[in-house]
Amino acid sequence: MVLFSVLVPWMMLAVWARPGLGLPTVTRFEVDAQRALENLRRELASSPLEGVQRDAATAHLDAASASERGATELREQIASLRAEAAESSSRRDEGSPTLELDPAQALAEWSARLSADADSEALEDLLDRQRDVDAGLTEELELSEAELAGILMRPIETARQMAELRRQIDAFSEPLASSEEEPALLTEARRLRAMGELHRAQAELELHRVEQETSLERQRLYERKIHDLRLRRTLSFDRIRWLQARVAEKARVELEHRVRRLTETPTEKVTGETIEATFERNNRALGDEILEQSDRLASDREKRSSAKLARERVATALEDSRTRIELGGASAGVGRWLWSERRRLEPTARVRRRLEDIQGELAELRLRRVVQSEDQRRLADIPDAARALRESSEVQAADEGRLATGGDALEPLLRRRVELFALYEPILQRRIETLEEIELAVQEQLDLTQTLRQLLDRHLLWIPSHPPMDSSWLGRAPEGLSDLLKTSRWITTAGLVRDEIVAHPVVTVAGVLLLLLLLELRRRAPERILAQAAITRQIGEDHIGVTLTAFAWTLLAALPGPAVLTAVGELLQRAGTPGRYSDSLGRACAALVLPLLSVQLLGWTAIENGLGHAHFRWMRARREAIRHVLPRAAAIVLPLFFVTALAFIRNLDLPNDVQARLAVVLSCVVLAWAFWRLLDVGQIWVQRGVETEPSMIRRLLRVALPFGAAVVAVLAVAGYVYSADVLFHATLASIGVLIAVSLAVGVLGRWFLLGERRLALRQAEERRSLAGQNASAEGGAPREIAPEITLEQVSAQTRSLLRALRIGLLVVGLVWVWATVLPAITRLDEVTLWSFGEMGPDGVPIDRPVSLMAVLFGLTTLALTVIGSRNLPGLIELGLLSQTRIDAASRYAISSLLRYAIAITGTVVGVQLLGMRWSQVQWMAAALTVGLGFGLQEIFANFVSGLILLIERPFRVGDVISVGDLSGRVTRIRTRATTILDFDAKEIVVPNKNFITGLLLNWTLSDTTTRIVAKVGVAYGTDPDRVHALLLEVASANPRILREPVPQSQFVAFGASALEFELRVFVGTLPDRQLAQNELHRDIARVFAENQIEIAFPQLDVHVRDRTQETPPAAPPTRG
């Protein structure tokens, strides 16, 4: 039995290996494979295998059974695919009867078969059944579209999967190695498992091959099926609309009959101003409201159907666009398809406005429903309600001095009102439910529209939207140009404008008067601007208000042209129907307003003695360059901009292909010429005495901007019309942003300049006043100037601040302008440059791709980190200058810590964007840290000590400290060392480690009050009390000595030659120490001399003795 089970798989493998045998041959061995598995299971049950070996054999057999079952299921799928392909071929030959139907004729035939006398209930039942049919068609259509998308997308992955399956088949076909120690049953179980996996892989490979063979037939089948389902859905939708109309018509007739019955005048007609007459009128008004709401309900149902169709249309377009993008990539055909979808796409603003209208109407209906419920609840008990109303009527009549009449017909009127409420409530509820469905459909349409628009904008910039300019385009050009000048459109537009003017004469007259006012202000503007320029030459009268006034007159002078365009655009949009030529013409005029305003404003700024000349100090060369180049370029570019805007607003293929393309090409050529002229040396970037441009960035811009404009023109010629139009409009908007930022920074620079001038004048006046005081002073030290910010510091700070403001405003403005291009830039995220591996949470390696966008963002982040760490802390410090409570040391500590935070955070983020993770570099960082710790121990110690000094702040910039034998004022605190200016005016660099590990004395940390001790010795015999009095008199006479704590005079010791005294006094500031000590010594010497007190000096008594008489005579020398 074991031998049989071993031979069967190899026999099956031999059969598989024979050429010409397909999959059906394999199926003959399915029973044999199952029999072999069952036999082996029985042998395993009676075998002596135990423990791990038995479990392993059982697992192998289970896996083999699962693989065989999977192979069987795959073969069934293969048979189904072949049958489906055969059905597609037969259906193609037979044709579909649905495709041959005319929807209008089919609807007429279907409606003719219905009974003309069908009541509302039967029609409602038929409408519900038809809706169920429509729901089934919708579900079937979605499944078919998903199947078609899978058929279209499957070939992309099939090649890779088939290659992997062939590799697996080769691996499974090799004989398994077995060892002598392994039991035969376990070996056979492994072989059966390998054979089962082989069968499954071969079946899956055959399935992919059959899919490839039948993909075209199945694609045609599903395309035909989808087309058939869409046509059937159209027929179903027509039937639903027809049934809704019939139901609404019958319901309207029945409702009108019931309302007429409830609101008709009773036999006993009530008259006068009675409560009955009031309720009768209210009932008639409620009846009219019921009929009106019924009509609106029918209209809402039509809107619901339209909203659902619009949502499905956008969903279908989104799915088709995704499929075409995935299949076609960046081909021209896909680009034209995407462009046609974008032209058909409803504007997002219009959909959002419709949604807001629906939400507003829905909120109003809900409120009306609440009010109706409250009125109906008050009429729950009709007799009580009638009695309360009569009492209220009698009180009101008594107040008005008349008798209350009527009262018998009130209860019937109230009962009729209750019945009207019973009709009114379900109509309101149905309207609320219908509007909620419309709201949901429109909200989904809005979301799908935004998704589709983002998808199109993301890909259209990189795909040609039109064919390139060739001979066929030249053939279409005359027709496209004549379309722009079509006489009939202009005649129709003129008639609509005339009718609008006649219909609203007051608005027209007001607009004309406003225009005349602007023209009159423009006539006066040059004179007023010249007057403000004259004031700027008078230093005493010049102020920022003069510049603001000149700016206002410049703006008024530039307004008439944009105002005319705004008025004409508004008039055309009011006169025309949205989406028609007149409305498009008005919207194009509105689009031209801002470019024209920018050009006019820059032109008026550059006039002689204008805002740029007198206030911003623009040089003559810059003003002349603007006056010469700007009008010529604007005269060509602005009309062409109008043409492109009109073409894309009309959203027709011929104007976009001919008019917009030609206008973009010519505009870019003119812009390239203007950029080349304006960016030349001695034009807008003029510098005195400079003949060549010193800035590399400006030289690059002079080449890059004209080259960029030329590239946009080439893109338009090559068929990237949409891309070129987006870039062209963004370029013009960027020029507008640049002009606005230049004017804003010019006004701020003028303000700062006037502030610097005031500071300089104030300092000059203080110096003159101080010089006069020092000259007139008799004796004493000259008065010192208080420390202050110098004019050079203020000028440097304002220049840095203006530069930062200019860059910041430009970045914000350009990001806002180029926001329309940002979705297309995200396409760079699909370009993978390299990948890195990391371990997932389950321990499985994962490949993380690094895209081109991530690299660009990473490099940008690192560049911004360098710029920010260098400049941003300084700007923060400048901003903190206005905070009087924050001293210089605190500002420096904040800016230093901010610099480190920016550098560390930016580096980590930038490196991560480039694909480096901490898990990959942590070991290298650890080794590097250890090496640096040993090699640069002192440097790291000083660095960490510097951080501690910045955080704990034991001393600040400006403090007087003593460390070791060194004393002086702190001038700079850096991360490695601190600079001290000693009292000899020598700058000494002290490592920060000395301040942390050594003894530090801060003379000015919390209190600048210090004590001075003046020591003096007087001769013996001097009266001590008199010495005390004179010392205290000297201390009290000195203005630098503080009164609190009080000065003290102490008799400290009997010296060797003097009575030793100490005068202990306190001064308020450290600079007063030396001066006070000098003055105390001088005054003590003078006062003691005046009072005949002798200042003792060291004395030495010398006693001279003759030691020759005391010395004995020397002994005579001995002879030896």
PATORKE-67819 format. One line per field, with one value per residue (C-alpha): x, y, z. Coordinates in steps of 0.02 Angstrom, whole numbers, plus 50000, padded with zeros to 5 digits. Example, Ala and Ser with C-alpha at 12.3 -4.5 7.8 and 13.67 -1.06 7.14 Angstrom:
BEGIN
u 50615	50684
v 49775	49947
w 50390	50357
***
This chain:
BEGIN
u 50000	50140	50221	50060	50040	50219	50202	50035	50097	50245	50130	50021	50175	50228	50057	50066	50236	50179	50160	49991	49895	49792	49696	49552	49677	49728	49551	49554	49675	49574	49491	49660	49733	49589	49603	49789	49757	49622	49733	49876	49762	49707	49886	49932	49792	49860	50044	50159	50202	50183	50192	50273	50292	50108	50055	50170	50103	49924	49961	50039	49888	49767	49866	49867	49677	49652	49764	49670	49504	49575	49631	49456	49377	49499	49453	49270	49313	49404	49250	49142	49258	49252	49063	49052	49162	49054	48897	48975	49009	48831	48755	48859	48791	48613	48613	48515	48335	48354	48488	48371	48233	48193	48168	48025	47936	47962	47889	47738	47705	47725	47610	47479	47466	47419	47239	47185	47065	47195	47172	47310	47337	47370	47487	47580	47602	47666	47785	47856	47884	47969	48083	48129	48171	48276	48369	48406	48468	48579	48656	48683	48760	48882	48935	48959	49062	49170	49193	49241	49365	49439	49454	49540	49657	49698	49826	49937	49963	49939	50114	50196	50080	50109	50297	50283	50170	50293	50430	50323	50281	50466	50501	50359	50407	50577	50584	50585	50739	50711	50825	50841	50787	50622	50475	50405	50230	50294	50393	50241	50133	50258	50257	50068	50066	50192	50088	49930	50015	50081	49905	49839	49979	49952	49764	49793	49916	49789	49657	49766	49800	49614	49580	49704	49626	49447	49479	49431	49270	49224	49268	49150	49018	49025	49034	48879	48797	48837	48771	48614	48592	48615	48484	48366	48397	48353	48191	48158	48193	48073	47939	47968	47952	47795	47718	47767	47685	47525	47522	47554	47419	47288	47341	47331	47154	47097	47184	47111	46936	46956	47031	46891	46763	46844	46869	46706	46594	46456	46271	46260	46390	46485	46522	46610	46767	46717	46826	46729	46772	46953	46960	46871	47005	47140	47065	47065	47246	47291	47206	47305	47463	47421	47401	47562	47659	47585	47650	47819	47820	47799	47940	48049	48023	48084	48234	48268	48276	48387	48502	48522	48558	48688	48770	48778	48844	48988	49022	49030	49145	49258	49269	49300	49434	49525	49519	49584	49723	49780	49774	49828	49951	50001	49946	49867	49704	49688	49726	49588	49468	49512	49496	49323	49272	49333	49236	49077	49107	48988	49077	49100	49037	48873	48846	48888	48769	48630	48666	48656	48489	48420	48481	48402	48236	48243	48272	48123	48011	48062	48020	47853	47820	47849	47733	47599	47611	47589	47435	47361	47394	47300	47148	47146	46990	46882	46748	46880	46976	46817	46772	46946	46941	46769	46830	46983	46872	46757	46902	46974	46806	46783	46953	46907	46736	46626	46514	46574	46467	46449	46508	46392	46495	46665	46669	46631	46770	46891	46842	46876	47043	47088	47046	47154	47296	47274	47303	47444	47549	47588	47630	47755	47828	47846	47931	48052	48094	48114	48227	48331	48358	48403	48522	48608	48621	48689	48812	48876	48884	48985	49108	49123	49144	49284	49369	49353	49414	49566	49601	49588	49692	49822	49846	49795	49948	50059	49953	49918	49738	49735	49826	49985	49983	49998	49920	49750	49758	49797	49641	49537	49616	49508	49349	49407	49456	49293	49200	49275	49209	49040	48924	48763	48829	48879	48711	48620	48731	48700	48512	48520	48624	48501	48356	48449	48487	48305	48245	48360	48389	48430	48574	48640	48634	48720	48857	48883	48892	49019	49124	49118	49171	49320	49369	49364	49471	49592	49605	49652	49768	49932	49920	49884	50024	50146	50092	50128	50298	50342	50303	50427	50568	50523	50594	50493	50326	50358	50265	50190	50020	50096	50144	49975	49888	49997	49959	49772	49779	49883	49752	49611	49703	49719	49536	49433	49485	49457	49295	49229	49274	49188	49029	49025	49056	48918	48799	48835	48813	48647	48587	48640	48589	48718	48823	48780	48895	48843	48872	49041	49088	49045	49146	49295	49283	49281	49436	49530	49499	49645	49778	49724	49724	49900	49965	49879	49939	50119	50113	50048	50175	50318	50269	50387	50376	50253	50245	50396	50502	50469	50421	50501	50659	50654	50795	50763	50820	50692	50550	50594	50607	50433	50360	50435	50409	50249	50125	50187	50179	50011	49934	49965	49956	49796	49684	49757	49725	49544	49535	49603	49487	49336	49383	49403	49248	49146	49219	49205	49334	49359	49391	49508	49603	49622	49587	49660	49810	49857	49831	49940	50081	50083	50068	50214	50322	50283	50313	50482	50532	50470	50563	50723	50713	50661	50787	50936	51070	51021	50834	50723	50873	50983	51131	51238	51408	51374	51387	51372	51246	51335	51195	51199	51013	50966	51072	50987	50815	50850	50879	50754	50598	50607	50652	50502	50386	50456	50430	50247	50227	50307	50190	50040	50107	50138	49957	49971	49843	49766	49937	49998	49841	49859	50042	50004	49867	49975	50119	50011	49940	50118	50163	50014	50070	50245	50177	50066	50209	50327	50203	50165	50349	50383	50256	50328	50505	50452	50378	50539	50643	50543	50567	50755	50754	50662	50785	50933	50860	50825	51001	51076	50973	51026	51209	51195	51105	51235	51378	51299	51278	51457	51523	51424	51460	51586	51694	51641	51644	51558	51385	51378	51259	51138	51161	51035	51008	51114	51050	51156	51077	50902	50941	51011	50862	50735	50823	50819	50637	50588	50682	50592	50424	50456	50503	50359	50228	50297	50292	50113	50055	50140	50072	49898	49921	49996	49871	49784	49945	49976	49862	49966	50127	50066	50089	50274	50231	50206	50387	50490	50677	50733	50665	50726	50678	50618	50538	50350	50253	50234	50421	50402	50519	50430	50495	50463	50476	50554	50466	50527	50409	50479	50656	50607	50517	50666	50791	50674	50656	50843	50867	50730	50811	50976	50891	50777	50913	51016	50883	50725	50800	50865	50693	50619	50746	50699	50517	50558	50638	50465	50439	50514	50504	50623	50804	50944	51005	50833	50813	50979	50936	50768	50844	50986	50871	50755	50901	50947	50765	50746	50908	50871	50687	50720	50865	50766	50614	50720	50822	50665	50589	50747	50716	50832	50754	50823	50821	50945	51069	51054	51202	51310	51253	51293	51468	51496	51438	51557	51702	51664	51639	51819	51899	51804	51767	51810	51713	51557	51578	51585	51435	51328	51387	51333	51159	51150	51203	51068	50933	50981	51053	51173	51231	51170	51244	51294	51323	51486	51557	51714	51775	51942	52060	51963	51831	51737	51574	51493	51476	51431	51371	51399	51377	51564	51633	51584	51669	51711	51770	51882	51915	52069	51957	52027	51909	51940	51860	51822	51765	51591	51649	51738	51574	51490	51631	51714	51666	51568	51535	51398	51399	51237	51132	50984	51041	51171	51194	51372	51472	51630	51752	51867	52010	52104	52228	52252	52392	52386	52311	52172	51995	51901	51730	51787	51854	51684	51591	51703	51694	51503	51498	51601	51485	51326	51396	51430	51277	51330	51318	51150	51056	50991	51081	51154	51342	51442	51608	51701	51855	51925	52098	52248	52378	52565	52575	52395	52217	52131	51956	51840	51703	51575	51453	51340	51320	51174	51264	51427	51498	51481	51604	51763	51696	51630	51790	51893	51780	51779	51969	51984	51856	51927	52101	52032	51921	52057	52179	52054	52030	52216	52195	52353	52337	52461	52592	52697	52840	52998	53117	53297	53418	53603	53732	53925	53964	54155	54189	54097	54191	54346	54513	54551	54673	54844	54873	54958	55112	55121
v 50000	50119	50078	50115	50282	50327	50282	50368	50548	50517	50438	50592	50704	50604	50628	50815	50823	50743	50875	50907	50857	50999	51027	50907	50764	50811	50799	50609	50594	50693	50534	50449	50593	50591	50400	50414	50543	50434	50280	50373	50440	50262	50202	50350	50307	50131	50178	50186	50369	50475	50656	50783	50667	50618	50802	50851	50712	50761	50944	50895	50791	50931	51054	50931	50910	51099	51121	50987	51070	51237	51162	51091	51262	51344	51217	51260	51444	51399	51309	51457	51578	51474	51462	51650	51682	51566	51656	51824	51762	51697	51855	51960	51861	51869	52052	52131	52185	52320	52411	52428	52515	52699	52761	52878	52746	52615	52729	52767	52583	52539	52679	52632	52458	52531	52561	52740	52723	52657	52735	52812	52655	52547	52677	52687	52497	52500	52642	52543	52391	52496	52572	52396	52354	52511	52467	52293	52366	52487	52347	52239	52386	52419	52236	52233	52393	52318	52160	52261	52363	52201	52132	52290	52298	52114	52107	52227	52101	51940	51939	51952	51821	51699	51716	51681	51530	51457	51475	51385	51245	51219	51212	51090	50978	50937	50775	50802	50749	50623	50555	50379	50433	50507	50386	50336	50396	50571	50576	50523	50655	50790	50728	50728	50904	50960	50875	50961	51130	51086	51047	51208	51313	51230	51261	51443	51464	51388	51507	51657	51590	51566	51740	51810	51712	51760	51936	52021	51921	51948	52133	52150	52052	52165	52323	52268	52216	52382	52477	52370	52398	52585	52590	52485	52603	52749	52663	52625	52804	52866	52749	52807	52988	52949	52858	52997	53123	53019	52989	53172	53224	53108	53154	53339	53319	53222	53342	53495	53420	53387	53558	53643	53547	53598	53780	53819	53953	53878	53911	54037	54157	54244	54426	54566	54566	54414	54271	54155	54264	54265	54075	54057	54162	54063	53899	53961	54018	53846	53762	53865	53823	53636	53646	53745	53620	53479	53560	53584	53402	53350	53467	53398	53222	53277	53358	53198	53097	53226	53233	53045	53041	53179	53086	52925	53018	53090	52921	52838	52973	52952	52764	52778	52910	52803	52653	52750	52829	52661	52583	52725	52817	52983	52953	53089	52991	52984	53169	53213	53101	53183	53355	53314	53251	53411	53515	53419	53427	53543	53680	53636	53807	53781	53610	53680	53826	53705	53602	53757	53805	53631	53635	53807	53750	53591	53689	53803	53652	53572	53731	53743	53562	53603	53755	53651	53517	53648	53721	53548	53506	53662	53600	53428	53475	53578	53636	53698	53781	53866	53927	53997	54086	54162	54227	54301	54380	54457	54531	54604	54674	54755	54835	54903	54969	54853	54703	54528	54446	54270	54115	53976	53933	53928	53742	53682	53796	53722	53545	53588	53660	53498	53403	53524	53493	53306	53339	53462	53355	53208	53327	53419	53254	53190	53351	53337	53157	53199	53346	53239	53116	53260	53329	53160	53140	53317	53295	53135	53221	53362	53239	53141	53303	53362	53192	53188	53367	53329	53174	53271	53417	53295	53213	53341	53450	53305	53242	53332	53390	53427	53369	53466	53610	53538	53558	53500	53633	53764	53707	53732	53900	54010	53933	53957	54138	54177	54100	54235	54375	54300	54448	54365	54336	54518	54579	54464	54522	54705	54674	54588	54730	54859	54766	54754	54941	54982	54863	54937	55120	55172	55049	55105	55289	55255	55160	55299	55430	55325	55308	55496	55524	55407	55495	55664	55596	55526	55699	55776	55635	55697	55865	55789	55660	55799	55898	55749	55728	55908	55875	55731	55856	55949	55849	55935	55902	55730	55585	55417	55496	55584	55417	55340	55489	55474	55287	55321	55446	55323	55189	55307	55352	55167	55123	55188	55052	54905	54986	54993	54810	54762	54857	54786	54610	54623	54696	54555	54421	54493	54511	54338	54164	54065	53962	54065	54182	54343	54268	54198	54369	54449	54322	54350	54538	54502	54391	54534	54657	54610	54600	54770	54844	54779	54854	55022	55031	54995	55121	55260	55215	55240	55416	55562	55625	55485	55355	55258	55414	55525	55398	55231	55311	55208	55258	55339	55187	55076	55200	55225	55037	55013	55159	55097	54907	54893	54983	54890	54719	54753	54814	54641	54523	54586	54568	54395	54352	54404	54288	54138	54172	54184	54024	53920	53994	53948	53773	53725	53624	53736	53900	53809	53726	53881	54042	53997	53907	54048	54180	54085	54065	54250	54305	54197	54267	54444	54398	54322	54484	54589	54482	54491	54680	54717	54600	54672	54767	54948	54917	54870	54803	54954	54996	55151	55123	54941	54890	54701	54610	54554	54439	54261	54240	54390	54329	54161	54241	54342	54180	54069	54178	54208	54025	53973	54082	54004	53830	53870	53926	53764	53664	53749	53711	53527	53503	53538	53678	53656	53646	53801	53898	53854	53905	54066	54121	54077	54179	54334	54311	54294	54460	54537	54465	54531	54706	54702	54642	54774	54913	54846	54825	54998	55078	54983	55030	55212	55199	55122	55255	55394	55309	55300	55484	55529	55425	55510	55683	55640	55574	55727	55841	55742	55754	55943	55962	55856	55953	56115	56049	55986	56153	56253	56137	56199	56059	55879	55737	55755	55680	55509	55464	55326	55167	55152	55067	55149	55207	55077	54939	55003	55014	54837	54770	54855	54791	54614	54632	54703	54564	54433	54517	54524	54341	54288	54385	54322	54141	54157	54246	54126	53974	54049	54083	53914	53816	53761	53675	53587	53437	53406	53415	53272	53165	53167	53056	52914	52923	52806	52842	52709	52608	52553	52406	52405	52280	52287	52266	52080	52057	52044	52153	52294	52396	52583	52679	52853	52959	53109	53221	53158	53195	53370	53402	53333	53445	53594	53556	53549	53712	53797	53729	53811	53975	53970	53926	54073	54207	54163	54174	54348	54401	54332	54432	54588	54555	54537	54709	54785	54685	54796	54658	54545	54595	54565	54408	54329	54374	54293	54135	54120	54147	54022	53885	53919	53903	53732	53675	53726	53643	53479	53468	53517	53396	53250	53287	53315	53157	53054	53120	53064	52887	52875	52811	52816	52627	52625	52751	52725	52606	52720	52867	52770	52727	52904	52971	52859	52909	53092	53074	53016	53122	53283	53267	53446	53517	53419	53469	53651	53629	53549	53681	53815	53741	53737	53920	53968	53873	53908	54082	54105	54262	54362	54469	54631	54557	54590	54426	54356	54181	54132	54280	54355	54492	54586	54613	54473	54525	54362	54190	54052	53865	53830	53983	54149	54315	54432	54611	54647	54818	54838	54829	54658	54526	54359	54197	54080	53899	53868	53720	53838	53921	53756	53669	53821	53960	54100	54271	54374	54553	54598	54439	54495	54657	54782	54859	54829	54884	54990	54990	55141	55104	55245	55254	55407	55448	55394	55529	55574	55584	55430	55513	55658	55536	55446	55609	55668	55500	55497	55679	55633	55484	55588	55724	55604	55586	55414	55340	55259	55318	55142	55042	55184	55217	55153	55204	55072	55081	54912	54897	54974	54963	54961	55144	55204	55192	55095	55150	55084	55182	55057	55127	55056	55110	55071	55019	54935	55079	55190	55085	55156	55333	55327	55252	55388	55526	55455	55446	55622	55695	55604	55673	55847	55844	55771	55903	56040	55974	55945	55758	55671	55518	55396	55317	55165	55207	55108	55138	55097	55067	55075	54992	54978	54792	54810	54838	54683	54569	54478	54485	54346	54210	54212	54086	53927	53865	53695
w 50000	50040	49875	49782	49870	49826	49642	49608	49626	49512	49382	49391	49371	49218	49141	49176	49097	48934	48797	48724	48879	48950	49105	49069	49070	49245	49309	49278	49423	49548	49611	49621	49719	49842	49856	49889	50026	50107	50100	50180	50316	50358	50362	50472	50593	50616	50609	50762	50730	50886	50940	50827	50677	50679	50693	50549	50438	50478	50438	50271	50225	50273	50167	50021	50033	50037	49884	49788	49832	49776	49612	49585	49617	49496	49361	49388	49364	49203	49138	49186	49095	48936	48945	48974	48822	48716	48778	48734	48557	48536	48608	48491	48345	48407	48460	48603	48580	48712	48613	48465	48564	48554	48734	48688	48585	48719	48851	48742	48710	48894	48953	48823	48900	49069	49114	49096	49244	49366	49537	49642	49747	49593	49522	49688	49690	49512	49556	49704	49594	49462	49594	49650	49470	49457	49617	49548	49385	49481	49584	49430	49339	49481	49484	49296	49301	49438	49335	49181	49282	49347	49170	49112	49261	49275	49132	49227	49368	49267	49192	49362	49437	49294	49311	49497	49465	49338	49466	49595	49470	49436	49621	49658	49510	49582	49684	49871	49965	50105	50240	50305	50479	50415	50418	50250	50295	50337	50174	50074	50163	50113	49933	49925	49992	49860	49727	49785	49782	49609	49549	49622	49543	49374	49385	49432	49289	49170	49239	49201	49027	48994	49063	48938	48796	48839	48906	48743	48726	48909	48895	48747	48840	48992	48888	48794	48957	49039	48890	48893	49081	49065	48928	49033	49179	49067	49019	49202	49250	49116	49181	49359	49306	49207	49355	49474	49360	49350	49537	49572	49449	49525	49701	49654	49589	49742	49860	49773	49788	49973	50008	49912	50014	50179	50134	50046	50123	50233	50203	50344	50284	50424	50402	50493	50597	50699	50756	50638	50489	50542	50553	50387	50304	50394	50333	50154	50173	50245	50098	49976	50072	50061	49872	49855	49960	49857	49698	49778	49831	49650	49602	49742	49677	49507	49589	49686	49527	49444	49597	49599	49414	49433	49577	49477	49326	49428	49511	49340	49274	49426	49404	49217	49243	49371	49256	49107	49208	49274	49101	48988	49099	49021	48842	48737	48724	48913	48922	48800	48895	49060	48983	48914	49087	49166	49043	49082	49269	49361	49460	49642	49697	49606	49686	49858	49831	49782	49938	50048	49969	50003	50182	50209	50137	50241	50400	50359	50328	50493	50585	50495	50543	50726	50719	50631	50766	50902	50817	50794	50977	51033	50936	51017	51119	51001	51127	51250	51109	51045	51220	51247	51080	51119	51287	51206	51072	51203	51299	51139	51088	51258	51243	51072	51131	51025	51052	51011	50879	50812	50901	50838	50681	50768	50812	50633	50570	50697	50647	50466	50517	50605	50445	50345	50467	50437	50251	50281	50399	50281	50138	50248	50307	50129	50077	50222	50180	49995	50032	50150	50008	49892	50023	50039	49850	49825	49969	49891	49722	49801	49879	49717	49618	49731	49720	49531	49514	49622	49519	49357	49420	49485	49315	49185	49216	49161	49015	48850	48845	48657	48501	48459	48337	48163	47992	48056	48191	48061	47970	48128	48172	48057	48124	48303	48277	48188	48335	48445	48335	48294	48262	48317	48494	48515	48449	48570	48712	48670	48672	48840	48912	48845	48925	49090	49090	49052	49188	49321	49280	49458	49472	49302	49347	49514	49424	49297	49436	49532	49375	49345	49526	49504	49343	49432	49574	49446	49366	49534	49587	49504	49590	49761	49742	49696	49851	49964	49881	49925	50109	50114	50085	50246	50389	50523	50438	50362	50442	50392	50359	50208	50131	50169	50088	49933	49927	49939	49794	49692	49721	49673	49513	49469	49506	49358	49234	49354	49413	49235	49208	49371	49324	49148	49212	49341	49211	49088	49219	49274	49095	49034	49081	49181	49062	48907	48811	48899	49070	49016	48947	49115	49211	49096	49130	49316	49297	49214	49357	49470	49333	49267	49443	49474	49312	49341	49521	49474	49332	49444	49579	49456	49399	49429	49610	49643	49777	49716	49684	49835	49967	49922	49848	49688	49573	49405	49305	49392	49365	49182	49152	49225	49126	48962	48972	49074	48956	48803	48884	48967	48805	48730	48878	48961	48806	48776	48957	48930	48779	48877	49023	48908	48817	48974	49056	48902	48921	48738	48646	48493	48590	48708	48566	48456	48550	48720	48648	48530	48667	48790	48663	48616	48798	48852	48712	48769	48952	48909	48822	48969	49097	48997	48984	49163	49245	49153	49249	49275	49260	49409	49507	49486	49599	49593	49513	49469	49287	49311	49419	49580	49638	49572	49612	49506	49362	49371	49379	49223	49129	49221	49207	49018	48995	49101	48997	48838	48910	48944	48763	48703	48814	48735	48561	48609	48665	48852	48835	49007	49090	48998	49044	49228	49229	49131	49250	49401	49328	49308	49482	49549	49468	49555	49722	49693	49659	49814	49925	49855	49894	50068	50111	50039	50156	50305	50255	50245	50420	50488	50400	50481	50649	50622	50575	50735	50835	50754	50786	50968	50996	50914	51025	51180	51131	51105	51271	51361	51283	51343	51518	51527	51463	51590	51737	51865	51928	51951	51827	51658	51646	51563	51421	51468	51366	51224	51056	50925	50757	50669	50773	50735	50548	50545	50640	50528	50372	50440	50489	50319	50231	50336	50305	50118	50109	50221	50123	49958	50018	50081	49924	49804	49898	49884	49698	49655	49759	49599	49545	49711	49671	49515	49615	49723	49569	49612	49759	49635	49574	49683	49688	49811	49955	50125	50232	50410	50526	50542	50705	50670	50638	50449	50344	50253	50107	50126	49962	49955	49824	49728	49826	49991	49932	49876	50040	50136	50047	50066	50251	50275	50179	50281	50439	50395	50351	50503	50627	50565	50549	50644	50820	50778	50720	50880	50978	50881	50918	51103	51103	51123	51283	51417	51547	51449	51467	51343	51429	51425	51243	51203	51301	51212	51040	51072	51133	50986	50866	50936	50933	50751	50701	50789	50736	50555	50539	50608	50496	50341	50366	50394	50233	50143	50204	50353	50514	50689	50696	50551	50619	50806	50815	50712	50819	50977	50915	50857	51025	51120	51009	51022	51208	51228	51095	51122	51306	51350	51204	51251	51432	51382	51265	51400	51524	51400	51390	51580	51587	51461	51557	51739	51702	51850	51759	51611	51476	51561	51733	51826	51887	51966	51930	52004	51989	51845	51859	51725	51632	51531	51349	51262	51311	51185	51195	51212	51299	51375	51337	51483	51465	51614	51689	51581	51426	51380	51310	51392	51328	51473	51442	51511	51613	51734	51782	51825	51917	51996	52118	52035	52109	52024	52083	51995	51994	52099	52185	52124	52297	52362	52513	52511	52656	52674	52797	52881	53026	53139	53258	53438	53546	53423	53493	53423	53437	53331	53200	53197	53172	53031	52939	52949	52891	52737	52699	52716	52602	52456	52338	52280	52455	52496	52648	52679	52742	52846	52839	52988	53063	53163	53274	53228	53309	53396	53263	53281	53239	53220	53280	53140	53084	52946	52857	52791	52660	52521	52339	52223	52064	52024	51920	52075	52174	52100	52093	52271	52338	52253	52319	52497	52505	52436	52557	52709	52675	52653	52809	52920	52859	52897	53075	53113	53126	53078	52970	53043	52939	52981	53102	53136	53283	53238	53385	53332	53446	53430	53441	53415	53601	53651	53533	53609	53515	53396	53447	53362	53226	53271	53190	53135
***
